Amino acid sequence: MNLPLHKITSILNAEYFGNTSDAIIENISIDSRSLQNGPQTLFFALVGRNNDAHLYIKDLIAKGVHSFVVTYIPEGLEGKANFLIVENTLNALQQIAAYYRKLFAFPVIGLTGSNGKTIVKEWLNFLLSPDYNIIRSPKSYNSQVGVPLSVLGINEHHNLGVFEAGISTIAEMEKLEKIIQPTIGILTNIGSAHDEGFANLEEKIKEKMLLFNYAEVVIYQKNNDVEQFISSKTKTISWSFTDTTATVFVSKKEHTHEQTLIQYTYEGNISTLKIPFVDDASVENVISCLLVLLYLEYDAKTIQSRIELLYPIEMRLKVKKGINNCSLIDDSYSSDFQSLKIALDFLESQKQHQKKTVVLSDIFQSGLSNEVLYSKVSELIVSNKICRFIGIGETISTLKTKLPNAVFFKDTNEFLLYLDQLNFENETILIKGARSFQFEEIVAALAEKTHETVLEINLNAISHNFNFFKSKLKVNTKMMAMVKAFGYGSGGFEIAKLLEHHKVDYLGVAFADEGISLKMAGIKLPIMVLNPENTSFPAIIQHQLEPEIYSLKGLNAFLKIAEHKKLKDFPIHIKLDTGMHRLGFEANTIDDLIATLKGNQTVKVKSILSHLATSDDLQHKNFVQYQINLFEKLSSKLMNELQITPILHILNTSGISNFPQAQYDMVRLGIGLYGVSNDSEEQRHLENVGTLKSIISQIRTIQSGESVGYGRRFMANRESRIATIPIGYADGIARSWGNGIGFVTIKNKKAPILGSVCMDMLMVDVTEIACKEGDAVVIFGESPTVNYIAEKLHTIPYEILTSISQRVKRVFYRE
Ligand SMILES: *Cc1c(COP(=O)(O)O)cnc(C)c1O
């Protein structure tokens, strides 16, 4: 964009304080951490339940940002920058986007629905890109914030827009409609579930349809529930498998293992279409795309030739372990300018090493001339402090003059030839390229070779769960995140890094070595060690960890070492036993504790804590109250007699949910962060974090009467297809999960585990599932959930999560 600040002031009806109102704004930002913020940026200080971006303005001014949309001018910053004061900064962001959208008159496709929005958007982009300069929402930017940011990316060279809109409750779509202003509307699969946030399915559909109020045409699967909300003035193009009155009637569906053949009737003509997918959801999504192509008057031949090339969409930026201790960010499926900006921000937030490297292909469809485009790219590379830049392709080599230290290759093959000489080592490498460059080969060459079983960790879900619990607390309550046992099996360093990003106050680990490896990996947050052994005290001191002290013996041992090292005010945490009877000072030892600490300058009591035994079980709420009362009494005594004001904390995850009145100064969040609650209502608000995945190694057919596995514990009573999965009890899958008790999920269907789980493998029944060797298998995640497995195996989710062996690689990703 390119608008003078005074123009924006008047569009927003803002109050202006500043002295450069003719400054030109080229870029809108809401992310204080982005290295792309600069003098031409207008920063919108959004205010959320847990986060107030006004707090970052001072830093941003220091980094060269001059212009801010705010609800107030933070103290001491008057006259230091341009401030546009508005009532609500999110509304203002939406307002400017709606204004900006109106400046462009080309067709805009607006998508909504419960499933498939992002895939249909990406596929339409692929199908239409030979003929249009398309601006589309990056990734799944479909929220109240994501949509305005997407629309603000339009420039004068675009001639088609594809934007998705996602809502979670009523009154949201109306706002998104004003920003997207779609001319072509698409409703993707609406789903039958009634989502939270809507009273019922009808309300959900009605709300989503508001996106199409002013559209010229609406494309959807024919259905009365939907049609009642389409205005009679709007043209419709519907499709159906059953209703011959639909605009496009799909009459025949045949599957092979690789593709689906459909026959469709449109305007009296019957055509066939080969779809390169077999699952129902993909077929429906392709049909949505087909209708758009028909509306835009493509002929059947062109449609077939383009749809044939559709590919599964990888919508997420995956972080993988690379060779020579590198970390890879795999974004090998797209290379447009918008998504490059997002990927660079992600690289910054994730950087696991000092050194940042970018491997980038030619960029297509920017709508800009190569000259302008690549100057912008070089500015991004410079402002993001990329240490090493590798360009692959014909046009990107124009960067040669702008980035003197960069290396260029004419294609992927040439790069792979030189790979060994590039000496990748201890760096974070963003690999981002258009699909035609087949950068997946680069990812494969640079990735650490592992077996196919991985535990995928959704970092967004951890953020979501963190914010969910934070929103339950008072604004000033601090949070300690428990990352003991390798982050409950989910990964230590990567999660600690993310939590640092979220400004968590403390980390908690069980043993000193866990804390040491976090510190060595560069984590700066204070780390409390719950169960320090006396032998680890020197290492605790050396690495600036903070021990929990739970006995006089431990205290004296620590003091001896600390005094010897002449330490002053070294932070320690005092654990009280109020009824858990695991670790801690009991009531009758408090006087001795006070006597030892009184006047002591070597250590400083940073916090006093206790742990609840029954916070998850309301039947025992009297016992919890007893523990809280005792904690209150003992901690008050310590504070009075020692004249200290430490942080007090007693709540774990279920404590936060059930006894928020006892949140004191801090809470210790554990399992909830990893997406598990013991309360089914609360569980619905949490997002699944870990998905344990594998693949099918082999499939065979056995006859009725034949058996599977050790001890012949499964006997087939019909002809059965058996799939072998390379994961077993050595990976942490309980043997008791076999023999028909447990199941895995393949192609969204349940495949029961047959016979006993072996050490490295298990076998499942896929007789009813269309699948082939190499297909993905979910061991746990959305289904079965960890909670479900725990219940069936008569244990708790904690045990399931922490049992997954370290030989299972963890892969981290963001939506
Ligand atoms: C593990 C642990 C927690 C976190 O418990 P969750 O139930 O996982 O939230 C809190 N405090 C202490 C002392 C712990 O050991």
The ligand as a MOL file (V3000), in Angstrom:
LIG
                    3D

  0  0  0     0  0            999 V3000
M  V30 BEGIN CTAB
M  V30 COUNTS 15 15 0 0 0
M  V30 BEGIN ATOM
M  V30 1 C 4.1420 -31.5300 37.5710 0
M  V30 2 C 3.8640 -30.5170 38.5610 0
M  V30 3 C 2.9550 -29.4640 38.2830 0
M  V30 4 C 2.1070 -29.4130 37.0470 0
M  V30 5 O 1.0140 -30.3100 37.1920 0
M  V30 6 P -0.1160 -30.4640 36.0620 0
M  V30 7 O -1.1620 -31.2810 36.6950 0
M  V30 8 O 0.5420 -31.1580 34.9290 0
M  V30 9 O -0.5530 -29.0990 35.7210 0
M  V30 10 C 2.8490 -28.4490 39.2080 0
M  V30 11 N 3.5800 -28.4810 40.3510 0
M  V30 12 C 4.4210 -29.4820 40.6740 0
M  V30 13 C 5.1500 -29.4510 41.9540 0
M  V30 14 C 4.5870 -30.5460 39.7840 0
M  V30 15 O 5.4090 -31.5430 40.0990 0
M  V30 END ATOM
M  V30 BEGIN BOND
M  V30 1 1 1 2
M  V30 2 1 2 3
M  V30 3 2 2 14
M  V30 4 1 3 4
M  V30 5 2 3 10
M  V30 6 1 4 5
M  V30 7 1 5 6
M  V30 8 2 6 7
M  V30 9 1 6 8
M  V30 10 1 6 9
M  V30 11 1 10 11
M  V30 12 2 11 12
M  V30 13 1 12 13
M  V30 14 1 12 14
M  V30 15 1 14 15
M  V30 END BOND
M  V30 END CTAB
M  END
